[in-house]
Amino acid sequence: MALNMSRIPFSEPVAAVRIGRIQGQWVLNPTFQQLDYSDVDIVVAGSENAITMVEGGSLEVPEEEIAEGLLVAHDGIRELIGIQREALAQVEIPAEMPWSAAEADVAIRESVGLLATARIKDAMQIADKQERVAALDTIRTDIAAQIAEETPEFEGSVSPMVKEIEKREMREMILTQGRRSDGRGLEDVRDITIDLGLLPRAHAIARRRDARHTSGRAAPGVGRLSDGADEELHAPLQLSSLLDGRGEADARYEPTRNRSWDTRGEGARGAPAGV
């Protein structure tokens, strides 16, 4: 609402709510105590006309029921936006500051398109992710150097233009060919296995393996683990000695974004896993 009261060109109010579900009944903005009995915990943000962000988790709730909850959340968002509009109607809002989006040079955009499109299409066919990323990085570097030779002032604009082409070609391949870069179809799921309780006394440790790589993950903030060098858990940690002969010498610990609630001081909330 502060943006809507200012000169900043922010055109419409937004709001956010949390939804839970207790004994089959949707609860808007539940208390932490109520969340102990909820099988859904989702935060939803949006405008009057659209939902713009959804983040949360549930206890194996069907998709159609989650969709129902999002509609409940959007009704709550609209109610909050109505309250904002009532407040905004009572204040004098200054004239909006002049602003226009930066437009890239048309000729440069066409040149980048001619130089990049065919190469990006070829790179998108590379199944291995690391090789594909390296190929796309090379394309961006090469084209930026070519553009810089003739118009050095536009060198910094090349990378965003190339990324736009990457996004467009990836989307086109998925929608028209029904396949992704690694060769999977729209309904194919990569084989993934997870070993839980990998280390006996460490909190939230698991090893994830799929066709691309093996990795260990741990919740940050649980202290230190040592492979002889007293490594901080926040930093990548080689698992070769800890796995005791399992052979995945390239496995690493990496902080995971989906930390358990008690690592953030919220263990008493009993929130659903995966939030």
C-alpha positions as CSV (number, residue, x, y, z in Angstrom):
1,M,0.0,0.0,0.0
2,A,2.9,2.3,0.6
3,L,3.9,2.0,-3.1
4,N,0.3,2.9,-4.1
5,M,0.5,6.0,-2.0
6,S,3.8,7.2,-3.5
7,R,4.9,8.6,-6.9
8,I,6.4,5.2,-7.8
9,P,4.6,3.7,-10.8
10,F,3.0,0.7,-9.1
11,S,-0.4,0.4,-10.7
12,E,-2.5,-1.8,-8.5
13,P,-2.6,-3.1,-4.9
14,V,-1.5,-6.5,-3.9
15,A,-2.0,-8.6,-0.8
16,A,-1.1,-12.0,0.7
17,V,-2.8,-14.5,2.9
18,R,-2.1,-17.9,4.5
19,I,-4.6,-20.7,4.2
20,G,-5.0,-23.8,6.3
21,R,-7.5,-26.6,6.4
22,I,-8.8,-28.1,9.7
23,Q,-11.2,-31.1,9.6
24,G,-12.1,-30.3,6.0
25,Q,-12.8,-26.6,6.6
26,W,-10.7,-23.9,5.0
27,V,-9.2,-21.4,7.5
28,L,-8.0,-18.0,6.3
29,N,-4.9,-16.8,8.1
30,P,-4.9,-19.5,10.8
31,T,-3.0,-19.0,14.0
32,F,0.2,-21.0,14.7
33,Q,-1.8,-23.1,17.2
34,Q,-4.4,-23.9,14.5
35,L,-1.7,-25.0,12.1
36,D,-0.9,-27.8,14.5
37,Y,-4.2,-29.4,13.3
38,S,-4.0,-28.3,9.6
39,D,-3.2,-30.6,6.7
40,V,-2.4,-27.5,4.5
41,D,-0.1,-24.5,5.1
42,I,0.1,-22.3,2.0
43,V,0.9,-18.6,1.6
44,V,-0.7,-17.0,-1.5
45,A,-0.1,-13.5,-2.9
46,G,-1.9,-11.7,-5.7
47,S,-3.9,-8.8,-7.1
48,E,-7.6,-8.5,-7.6
49,N,-7.4,-10.3,-10.9
50,A,-4.7,-12.9,-10.5
51,I,-2.7,-15.0,-8.1
52,T,1.0,-14.2,-8.5
53,M,2.7,-16.4,-5.9
54,V,2.0,-19.7,-4.1
55,E,4.4,-21.3,-1.6
56,G,3.7,-23.9,1.0
57,G,3.0,-27.5,1.6
58,S,0.4,-30.1,2.5
59,L,0.0,-33.6,3.8
60,E,-0.8,-35.5,0.6
61,V,-3.8,-33.4,-0.3
62,P,-5.2,-33.9,-3.9
63,E,-4.6,-31.3,-6.5
64,E,-8.2,-30.4,-7.0
65,E,-8.6,-29.7,-3.3
66,I,-5.5,-27.4,-3.3
67,A,-7.1,-25.6,-6.3
68,E,-10.2,-25.1,-4.1
69,G,-8.0,-23.6,-1.4
70,L,-6.4,-21.2,-3.8
71,L,-9.8,-19.8,-4.7
72,V,-10.5,-19.3,-1.0
73,A,-7.2,-17.5,-0.6
74,H,-7.9,-15.3,-3.6
75,D,-11.2,-14.2,-2.0
76,G,-9.2,-13.2,1.1
77,I,-6.7,-11.3,-1.1
78,R,-9.6,-9.4,-2.7
79,E,-11.0,-8.5,0.7
80,L,-7.6,-7.1,1.8
81,I,-7.2,-5.2,-1.4
82,G,-10.7,-3.7,-0.8
83,I,-9.6,-2.4,2.6
84,Q,-6.5,-0.9,1.0
85,R,-8.6,0.9,-1.6
86,E,-10.8,2.4,1.1
87,A,-7.7,3.7,2.9
88,L,-6.2,5.1,-0.4
89,A,-9.3,7.0,-1.1
90,Q,-8.8,9.0,2.0
91,V,-5.3,10.3,1.2
92,E,-4.0,12.6,-1.5
93,I,-1.7,10.6,-3.8
94,P,1.0,12.5,-5.7
95,A,1.2,12.5,-9.5
96,E,3.0,9.4,-10.8
97,M,6.6,9.9,-11.6
98,P,7.5,9.7,-15.4
99,W,8.9,6.3,-16.3
100,S,9.4,4.2,-19.4
101,A,11.0,0.8,-19.9
102,A,14.5,0.8,-21.4
103,E,14.2,-0.3,-25.1
104,A,17.0,-2.3,-26.7
105,D,18.2,-1.1,-30.0
106,V,16.1,-2.8,-32.7
107,A,19.1,-3.4,-35.1
108,I,21.1,-4.9,-32.3
109,R,18.3,-7.2,-31.3
110,E,17.9,-8.4,-34.9
111,S,21.7,-9.0,-35.1
112,V,21.7,-11.0,-31.9
113,G,18.7,-13.0,-33.2
114,L,20.5,-13.9,-36.4
115,L,23.7,-14.9,-34.7
116,A,22.2,-16.8,-31.8
117,T,18.9,-18.6,-32.8
118,A,20.4,-21.5,-34.8
119,R,23.2,-22.1,-32.3
120,I,20.8,-22.0,-29.4
121,K,18.4,-24.5,-31.1
122,D,21.4,-26.9,-31.5
123,A,22.5,-26.4,-27.9
124,M,19.0,-27.1,-26.6
125,Q,19.3,-30.6,-28.0
126,I,22.2,-31.5,-25.7
127,A,20.9,-33.9,-23.1
128,D,23.6,-33.5,-20.5
129,K,22.7,-30.4,-18.4
130,Q,26.3,-29.3,-17.6
131,E,27.3,-29.6,-21.3
132,R,24.2,-27.7,-22.4
133,V,24.8,-24.9,-19.9
134,A,28.5,-24.6,-21.0
135,A,27.4,-24.5,-24.7
136,L,24.9,-21.7,-24.0
137,D,27.5,-19.7,-22.0
138,T,29.9,-20.0,-24.9
139,I,27.2,-18.7,-27.3
140,R,26.6,-15.7,-25.1
141,T,30.3,-14.9,-24.8
142,D,30.9,-15.3,-28.5
143,I,28.0,-13.1,-29.6
144,A,28.8,-10.4,-27.0
145,A,32.4,-10.3,-28.4
146,Q,31.1,-9.9,-31.9
147,I,28.7,-7.2,-31.1
148,A,31.3,-5.4,-29.0
149,E,33.6,-5.2,-32.0
150,E,31.1,-3.0,-33.9
151,T,29.0,-1.4,-31.2
152,P,30.8,-1.7,-27.8
153,E,28.1,0.4,-26.1
154,F,25.6,-2.4,-26.5
155,E,27.9,-5.2,-25.3
156,G,26.1,-5.4,-21.9
157,S,22.7,-5.8,-23.6
158,V,23.6,-9.0,-25.5
159,S,23.3,-11.5,-22.6
160,P,19.7,-10.6,-21.7
161,M,18.7,-10.8,-25.4
162,V,20.3,-14.2,-25.8
163,K,18.5,-15.5,-22.6
164,E,15.2,-14.3,-24.1
165,I,16.0,-16.4,-27.2
166,E,16.9,-19.4,-25.0
167,K,13.6,-19.1,-23.1
168,R,11.6,-18.8,-26.4
169,E,13.3,-21.8,-28.0
170,M,12.9,-24.0,-24.9
171,R,9.3,-23.1,-24.7
172,E,8.8,-23.7,-28.4
173,M,10.4,-27.2,-28.2
174,I,8.3,-28.2,-25.3
175,L,5.0,-27.0,-26.8
176,T,5.6,-28.2,-30.4
177,Q,7.7,-31.3,-30.0
178,G,6.5,-32.4,-26.6
179,R,10.1,-33.0,-25.3
180,R,12.6,-31.4,-22.9
181,S,16.3,-30.8,-23.4
182,D,17.3,-34.0,-21.7
183,G,15.1,-36.0,-24.1
184,R,12.2,-36.7,-21.7
185,G,8.6,-36.3,-22.8
186,L,6.1,-34.2,-20.9
187,E,4.9,-37.2,-18.8
188,D,8.4,-38.7,-18.2
189,V,9.9,-38.5,-14.7
190,R,13.6,-38.9,-14.1
191,D,14.5,-41.9,-12.0
192,I,15.3,-40.6,-8.5
193,T,16.2,-42.5,-5.3
194,I,16.7,-41.1,-1.9
195,D,18.5,-42.7,1.1
196,L,17.2,-41.3,4.4
197,G,19.1,-41.3,7.7
198,L,22.4,-41.4,5.9
199,L,24.4,-40.4,8.9
200,P,23.3,-41.6,12.4
201,R,23.7,-38.4,14.5
202,A,23.3,-35.6,12.0
203,H,20.0,-33.7,11.6
204,A,18.0,-33.9,8.3
205,I,20.6,-35.7,6.2
206,A,19.6,-37.4,3.0
207,R,21.3,-38.5,-0.2
208,R,19.5,-37.9,-3.6
209,R,20.5,-39.8,-6.7
210,D,19.2,-39.4,-10.2
211,A,20.5,-39.9,-13.7
212,R,22.5,-36.6,-13.5
213,H,24.2,-36.6,-10.2
214,T,24.5,-37.8,-6.6
215,S,24.2,-35.3,-3.8
216,G,23.9,-35.2,-0.1
217,R,21.8,-32.5,1.6
218,A,21.6,-31.2,5.1
219,A,19.7,-28.5,6.9
220,P,22.0,-25.6,7.7
221,G,22.4,-24.5,11.3
222,V,22.8,-27.8,13.0
223,G,26.5,-27.4,13.9
224,R,29.5,-29.0,12.4
225,L,30.4,-32.3,10.7
226,S,34.0,-33.3,10.3
227,D,35.8,-35.4,7.7
228,G,39.1,-34.7,9.4
229,A,39.2,-31.0,8.6
230,D,36.3,-29.8,10.8
231,E,34.4,-28.4,7.8
232,E,31.5,-26.0,8.3
233,L,28.2,-27.6,7.3
234,H,27.3,-24.5,5.3
235,A,30.2,-25.2,2.9
236,P,30.3,-28.1,0.5
237,L,31.6,-31.2,2.3
238,Q,33.1,-34.2,0.6
239,L,31.3,-37.4,1.5
240,S,33.9,-39.9,0.3
241,S,35.2,-40.7,3.7
242,L,31.8,-40.4,5.4
243,L,30.1,-42.8,3.1
244,D,32.6,-45.5,4.2
245,G,33.3,-47.2,0.9
246,R,30.1,-46.6,-1.0
247,G,32.1,-45.2,-3.9
248,E,30.3,-41.8,-4.5
249,A,33.5,-39.8,-4.1
250,D,32.0,-36.8,-5.9
251,A,29.0,-36.5,-3.6
252,R,28.6,-33.3,-1.6
253,Y,26.7,-31.7,1.2
254,E,24.8,-28.7,0.0
255,P,22.5,-26.4,2.0
256,T,18.9,-27.0,1.0
257,R,16.2,-24.3,0.8
258,N,13.6,-26.6,2.2
259,R,15.0,-26.7,5.7
260,S,13.0,-28.3,8.5
261,W,11.0,-25.9,10.7
262,D,13.0,-26.4,13.8
263,T,16.2,-25.1,12.1
264,R,14.4,-21.8,11.8
265,G,13.2,-21.7,15.4
266,E,9.7,-22.7,14.5
267,G,9.6,-26.3,15.6
268,A,6.6,-25.7,17.9
269,R,4.4,-24.9,14.9
270,G,4.3,-28.4,13.6
271,A,4.0,-27.3,10.0
272,P,3.6,-29.8,7.2
273,A,6.8,-31.2,5.8
274,G,8.1,-29.4,2.7
275,V,6.8,-25.9,3.5
